[in-house]
Amino acid sequence: MTLDELIKEKPYSLPKEKKSDILTQMLSDLTAYHYENCSQYRNILNGMGFDPYESRKHYDELPMIPVRMFKEMPLKSVPDENLAKSMSSSGSSGQKVSKLYLDRQTAIAQQNVGVKITSNFLGIKRMPFVIIDSPAILKSREAYTARGAAALFFSLFGSDRIFALKDDMSLNMEEVEAFLEKHKGRQVLLFGFTFMVWQHLCCALRDLGKKLDFHDGLLIHGGGWKKMESMKVSPQTFKEELKELCNINHVYNEYGMAEQSGTIYFECEYGHLHASIFSDVITRRGRDLSVCEFGEPGMMELVSVLPHSYPGHILLSEDEGVILGEDDCPCGRLGKYFKINGRLKNAELRGCSDTYAAQF
């Protein structure tokens, strides 16, 4: 099956056996493609003694590379003249960042798949849109950060976009209040990274002694919880504060990483993160990288059929998680569902929210 054919399917519609066959074929093809077109990736696989042309029974037999490899070397599988843009992951001061090189094919696939996944949770109705960030994140049109790219992507589901923060990251109450008055009575869509929503919206409103009415608003948030946990802010407290201070009743956590943009893992109404037909998660034991059983915590391997211009299709992340089940979530979506326990011990801060929070 080709990616164009797969995109025609509903994002959570394939049962385990059919999805496994499709992913094994597509990921095997991508492995061979990147082996032929990226010299650094070819050297890595040669060093492993891996033959990319040997048939595989399952994609968990394919080689993974650590996600931080993208911070150490330029990995790309297309000629420079075919590149459309680049994107950098977020990083705090002094940290290396990942650099991703995108051709038109990869960029379009990332957007199309991201829209299909997001629409499954939000629907297709466009709403007045508030970004909990400052306009400064969109400085460059050619080289976006992960923060800027995410804000632009979720703008596709909004209308009449505003930024809630000034360049100094203070809450722009005057503009937000005028925006809400303009759209009075309409449900508002908001997007922001977890710590930034807490610090610059919830805490700012508490300090000001004010509230905002987003009319049964809907918030998409993502990024690490490390700083939130250190402040003893639980997901439940986060949601309760948003409801009390902003009249936001629908809160969607989303998980993903810049190195596999477009591959979004949304949290359903039962609190489970879901893998779509375009991706999957595998948990591995740290001692030997063997595959964990469901319910057993392990290192998160993330696979995606989207990366064409760089070898980011099979990555070992720096997160620990637990796969809870497959094809039997009460929400009705097929595929694996899971939770993230947090960063692996000694792993550097990576998430947009955590790297920003490290400055505080």
Secondary structure as a PSIPRED ss2 file (coil, helix, strand):
# PSIPRED VFORMAT (PSIPRED V4.0)

   1 M C   1.000  0.000  0.000
   2 T C   1.000  0.000  0.000
   3 L H   0.000  1.000  0.000
   4 D H   0.000  1.000  0.000
   5 E H   0.000  1.000  0.000
   6 L H   0.000  1.000  0.000
   7 I H   0.000  1.000  0.000
   8 K C   1.000  0.000  0.000
   9 E C   1.000  0.000  0.000
  10 K C   1.000  0.000  0.000
  11 P C   1.000  0.000  0.000
  12 Y C   1.000  0.000  0.000
  13 S C   1.000  0.000  0.000
  14 L C   1.000  0.000  0.000
  15 P C   1.000  0.000  0.000
  16 K H   0.000  1.000  0.000
  17 E H   0.000  1.000  0.000
  18 K H   0.000  1.000  0.000
  19 K H   0.000  1.000  0.000
  20 S H   0.000  1.000  0.000
  21 D H   0.000  1.000  0.000
  22 I H   0.000  1.000  0.000
  23 L H   0.000  1.000  0.000
  24 T H   0.000  1.000  0.000
  25 Q H   0.000  1.000  0.000
  26 M H   0.000  1.000  0.000
  27 L H   0.000  1.000  0.000
  28 S H   0.000  1.000  0.000
  29 D H   0.000  1.000  0.000
  30 L H   0.000  1.000  0.000
  31 T H   0.000  1.000  0.000
  32 A H   0.000  1.000  0.000
  33 Y H   0.000  1.000  0.000
  34 H H   0.000  1.000  0.000
  35 Y H   0.000  1.000  0.000
  36 E H   0.000  1.000  0.000
  37 N H   0.000  1.000  0.000
  38 C C   1.000  0.000  0.000
  39 S H   0.000  1.000  0.000
  40 Q H   0.000  1.000  0.000
  41 Y H   0.000  1.000  0.000
  42 R H   0.000  1.000  0.000
  43 N H   0.000  1.000  0.000
  44 I H   0.000  1.000  0.000
  45 L H   0.000  1.000  0.000
  46 N H   0.000  1.000  0.000
  47 G H   0.000  1.000  0.000
  48 M H   0.000  1.000  0.000
  49 G C   1.000  0.000  0.000
  50 F C   1.000  0.000  0.000
  51 D C   1.000  0.000  0.000
  52 P C   1.000  0.000  0.000
  53 Y C   1.000  0.000  0.000
  54 E C   1.000  0.000  0.000
  55 S C   1.000  0.000  0.000
  56 R C   1.000  0.000  0.000
  57 K C   1.000  0.000  0.000
  58 H C   1.000  0.000  0.000
  59 Y H   0.000  1.000  0.000
  60 D H   0.000  1.000  0.000
  61 E H   0.000  1.000  0.000
  62 L C   1.000  0.000  0.000
  63 P C   1.000  0.000  0.000
  64 M C   1.000  0.000  0.000
  65 I E   0.000  0.000  1.000
  66 P E   0.000  0.000  1.000
  67 V C   1.000  0.000  0.000
  68 R C   1.000  0.000  0.000
  69 M H   0.000  1.000  0.000
  70 F H   0.000  1.000  0.000
  71 K H   0.000  1.000  0.000
  72 E H   0.000  1.000  0.000
  73 M C   1.000  0.000  0.000
  74 P C   1.000  0.000  0.000
  75 L C   1.000  0.000  0.000
  76 K C   1.000  0.000  0.000
  77 S C   1.000  0.000  0.000
  78 V C   1.000  0.000  0.000
  79 P C   1.000  0.000  0.000
  80 D H   0.000  1.000  0.000
  81 E H   0.000  1.000  0.000
  82 N H   0.000  1.000  0.000
  83 L E   0.000  0.000  1.000
  84 A E   0.000  0.000  1.000
  85 K E   0.000  0.000  1.000
  86 S E   0.000  0.000  1.000
  87 M E   0.000  0.000  1.000
  88 S E   0.000  0.000  1.000
  89 S C   1.000  0.000  0.000
  90 S C   1.000  0.000  0.000
  91 G C   1.000  0.000  0.000
  92 S C   1.000  0.000  0.000
  93 S C   1.000  0.000  0.000
  94 G C   1.000  0.000  0.000
  95 Q C   1.000  0.000  0.000
  96 K C   1.000  0.000  0.000
  97 V C   1.000  0.000  0.000
  98 S C   1.000  0.000  0.000
  99 K E   0.000  0.000  1.000
 100 L E   0.000  0.000  1.000
 101 Y E   0.000  0.000  1.000
 102 L E   0.000  0.000  1.000
 103 D E   0.000  0.000  1.000
 104 R H   0.000  1.000  0.000
 105 Q H   0.000  1.000  0.000
 106 T H   0.000  1.000  0.000
 107 A H   0.000  1.000  0.000
 108 I H   0.000  1.000  0.000
 109 A H   0.000  1.000  0.000
 110 Q H   0.000  1.000  0.000
 111 Q H   0.000  1.000  0.000
 112 N H   0.000  1.000  0.000
 113 V H   0.000  1.000  0.000
 114 G H   0.000  1.000  0.000
 115 V H   0.000  1.000  0.000
 116 K H   0.000  1.000  0.000
 117 I H   0.000  1.000  0.000
 118 T H   0.000  1.000  0.000
 119 S H   0.000  1.000  0.000
 120 N H   0.000  1.000  0.000
 121 F H   0.000  1.000  0.000
 122 L H   0.000  1.000  0.000
 123 G C   1.000  0.000  0.000
 124 I C   1.000  0.000  0.000
 125 K C   1.000  0.000  0.000
 126 R C   1.000  0.000  0.000
 127 M E   0.000  0.000  1.000
 128 P E   0.000  0.000  1.000
 129 F E   0.000  0.000  1.000
 130 V E   0.000  0.000  1.000
 131 I E   0.000  0.000  1.000
 132 I C   1.000  0.000  0.000
 133 D C   1.000  0.000  0.000
 134 S C   1.000  0.000  0.000
 135 P H   0.000  1.000  0.000
 136 A H   0.000  1.000  0.000
 137 I H   0.000  1.000  0.000
 138 L H   0.000  1.000  0.000
 139 K C   1.000  0.000  0.000
 140 S C   1.000  0.000  0.000
 141 R C   1.000  0.000  0.000
 142 E C   1.000  0.000  0.000
 143 A E   0.000  0.000  1.000
 144 Y E   0.000  0.000  1.000
 145 T E   0.000  0.000  1.000
 146 A H   0.000  1.000  0.000
 147 R H   0.000  1.000  0.000
 148 G H   0.000  1.000  0.000
 149 A H   0.000  1.000  0.000
 150 A H   0.000  1.000  0.000
 151 A H   0.000  1.000  0.000
 152 L H   0.000  1.000  0.000
 153 F H   0.000  1.000  0.000
 154 F H   0.000  1.000  0.000
 155 S H   0.000  1.000  0.000
 156 L H   0.000  1.000  0.000
 157 F H   0.000  1.000  0.000
 158 G E   0.000  0.000  1.000
 159 S E   0.000  0.000  1.000
 160 D E   0.000  0.000  1.000
 161 R E   0.000  0.000  1.000
 162 I E   0.000  0.000  1.000
 163 F E   0.000  0.000  1.000
 164 A C   1.000  0.000  0.000
 165 L E   0.000  0.000  1.000
 166 K C   1.000  0.000  0.000
 167 D C   1.000  0.000  0.000
 168 D C   1.000  0.000  0.000
 169 M C   1.000  0.000  0.000
 170 S C   1.000  0.000  0.000
 171 L E   0.000  0.000  1.000
 172 N C   1.000  0.000  0.000
 173 M H   0.000  1.000  0.000
 174 E H   0.000  1.000  0.000
 175 E H   0.000  1.000  0.000
 176 V H   0.000  1.000  0.000
 177 E H   0.000  1.000  0.000
 178 A H   0.000  1.000  0.000
 179 F H   0.000  1.000  0.000
 180 L H   0.000  1.000  0.000
 181 E H   0.000  1.000  0.000
 182 K H   0.000  1.000  0.000
 183 H C   1.000  0.000  0.000
 184 K C   1.000  0.000  0.000
 185 G C   1.000  0.000  0.000
 186 R C   1.000  0.000  0.000
 187 Q C   1.000  0.000  0.000
 188 V C   1.000  0.000  0.000
 189 L E   0.000  0.000  1.000
 190 L E   0.000  0.000  1.000
 191 F E   0.000  0.000  1.000
 192 G E   0.000  0.000  1.000
 193 F E   0.000  0.000  1.000
 194 T H   0.000  1.000  0.000
 195 F H   0.000  1.000  0.000
 196 M H   0.000  1.000  0.000
 197 V H   0.000  1.000  0.000
 198 W H   0.000  1.000  0.000
 199 Q H   0.000  1.000  0.000
 200 H H   0.000  1.000  0.000
 201 L H   0.000  1.000  0.000
 202 C H   0.000  1.000  0.000
 203 C H   0.000  1.000  0.000
 204 A H   0.000  1.000  0.000
 205 L H   0.000  1.000  0.000
 206 R H   0.000  1.000  0.000
 207 D H   0.000  1.000  0.000
 208 L H   0.000  1.000  0.000
 209 G C   1.000  0.000  0.000
 210 K C   1.000  0.000  0.000
 211 K C   1.000  0.000  0.000
 212 L C   1.000  0.000  0.000
 213 D C   1.000  0.000  0.000
 214 F C   1.000  0.000  0.000
 215 H C   1.000  0.000  0.000
 216 D C   1.000  0.000  0.000
 217 G E   0.000  0.000  1.000
 218 L E   0.000  0.000  1.000
 219 L E   0.000  0.000  1.000
 220 I E   0.000  0.000  1.000
 221 H E   0.000  0.000  1.000
 222 G E   0.000  0.000  1.000
 223 G C   1.000  0.000  0.000
 224 G C   1.000  0.000  0.000
 225 W C   1.000  0.000  0.000
 226 K H   0.000  1.000  0.000
 227 K H   0.000  1.000  0.000
 228 M H   0.000  1.000  0.000
 229 E H   0.000  1.000  0.000
 230 S H   0.000  1.000  0.000
 231 M C   1.000  0.000  0.000
 232 K C   1.000  0.000  0.000
 233 V C   1.000  0.000  0.000
 234 S C   1.000  0.000  0.000
 235 P H   0.000  1.000  0.000
 236 Q H   0.000  1.000  0.000
 237 T H   0.000  1.000  0.000
 238 F H   0.000  1.000  0.000
 239 K H   0.000  1.000  0.000
 240 E H   0.000  1.000  0.000
 241 E H   0.000  1.000  0.000
 242 L H   0.000  1.000  0.000
 243 K H   0.000  1.000  0.000
 244 E H   0.000  1.000  0.000
 245 L H   0.000  1.000  0.000
 246 C H   0.000  1.000  0.000
 247 N C   1.000  0.000  0.000
 248 I E   0.000  0.000  1.000
 249 N E   0.000  0.000  1.000
 250 H E   0.000  0.000  1.000
 251 V E   0.000  0.000  1.000
 252 Y E   0.000  0.000  1.000
 253 N E   0.000  0.000  1.000
 254 E E   0.000  0.000  1.000
 255 Y E   0.000  0.000  1.000
 256 G C   1.000  0.000  0.000
 257 M C   1.000  0.000  0.000
 258 A H   0.000  1.000  0.000
 259 E H   0.000  1.000  0.000
 260 Q H   0.000  1.000  0.000
 261 S C   1.000  0.000  0.000
 262 G C   1.000  0.000  0.000
 263 T C   1.000  0.000  0.000
 264 I C   1.000  0.000  0.000
 265 Y E   0.000  0.000  1.000
 266 F E   0.000  0.000  1.000
 267 E E   0.000  0.000  1.000
 268 C C   1.000  0.000  0.000
 269 E C   1.000  0.000  0.000
 270 Y C   1.000  0.000  0.000
 271 G C   1.000  0.000  0.000
 272 H C   1.000  0.000  0.000
 273 L E   0.000  0.000  1.000
 274 H E   0.000  0.000  1.000
 275 A C   1.000  0.000  0.000
 276 S C   1.000  0.000  0.000
 277 I C   1.000  0.000  0.000
 278 F C   1.000  0.000  0.000
 279 S E   0.000  0.000  1.000
 280 D E   0.000  0.000  1.000
 281 V E   0.000  0.000  1.000
 282 I E   0.000  0.000  1.000
 283 T E   0.000  0.000  1.000
 284 R E   0.000  0.000  1.000
 285 R C   1.000  0.000  0.000
 286 G C   1.000  0.000  0.000
 287 R C   1.000  0.000  0.000
 288 D C   1.000  0.000  0.000
 289 L C   1.000  0.000  0.000
 290 S C   1.000  0.000  0.000
 291 V E   0.000  0.000  1.000
 292 C C   1.000  0.000  0.000
 293 E C   1.000  0.000  0.000
 294 F C   1.000  0.000  0.000
 295 G C   1.000  0.000  0.000
 296 E C   1.000  0.000  0.000
 297 P C   1.000  0.000  0.000
 298 G E   0.000  0.000  1.000
 299 M E   0.000  0.000  1.000
 300 M E   0.000  0.000  1.000
 301 E E   0.000  0.000  1.000
 302 L E   0.000  0.000  1.000
 303 V E   0.000  0.000  1.000
 304 S E   0.000  0.000  1.000
 305 V C   1.000  0.000  0.000
 306 L C   1.000  0.000  0.000
 307 P C   1.000  0.000  0.000
 308 H C   1.000  0.000  0.000
 309 S C   1.000  0.000  0.000
 310 Y C   1.000  0.000  0.000
 311 P C   1.000  0.000  0.000
 312 G C   1.000  0.000  0.000
 313 H C   1.000  0.000  0.000
 314 I E   0.000  0.000  1.000
 315 L E   0.000  0.000  1.000
 316 L E   0.000  0.000  1.000
 317 S E   0.000  0.000  1.000
 318 E E   0.000  0.000  1.000
 319 D E   0.000  0.000  1.000
 320 E E   0.000  0.000  1.000
 321 G E   0.000  0.000  1.000
 322 V E   0.000  0.000  1.000
 323 I E   0.000  0.000  1.000
 324 L E   0.000  0.000  1.000
 325 G E   0.000  0.000  1.000
 326 E E   0.000  0.000  1.000
 327 D C   1.000  0.000  0.000
 328 D C   1.000  0.000  0.000
 329 C C   1.000  0.000  0.000
 330 P C   1.000  0.000  0.000
 331 C C   1.000  0.000  0.000
 332 G C   1.000  0.000  0.000
 333 R C   1.000  0.000  0.000
 334 L C   1.000  0.000  0.000
 335 G C   1.000  0.000  0.000
 336 K E   0.000  0.000  1.000
 337 Y E   0.000  0.000  1.000
 338 F E   0.000  0.000  1.000
 339 K E   0.000  0.000  1.000
 340 I E   0.000  0.000  1.000
 341 N E   0.000  0.000  1.000
 342 G E   0.000  0.000  1.000
 343 R E   0.000  0.000  1.000
 344 L C   1.000  0.000  0.000
 345 K C   1.000  0.000  0.000
 346 N C   1.000  0.000  0.000
 347 A C   1.000  0.000  0.000
 348 E C   1.000  0.000  0.000
 349 L C   1.000  0.000  0.000
 350 R C   1.000  0.000  0.000
 351 G C   1.000  0.000  0.000
 352 C H   0.000  1.000  0.000
 353 S H   0.000  1.000  0.000
 354 D H   0.000  1.000  0.000
 355 T H   0.000  1.000  0.000
 356 Y H   0.000  1.000  0.000
 357 A H   0.000  1.000  0.000
 358 A C   1.000  0.000  0.000
 359 Q C   1.000  0.000  0.000
 360 F C   1.000  0.000  0.000
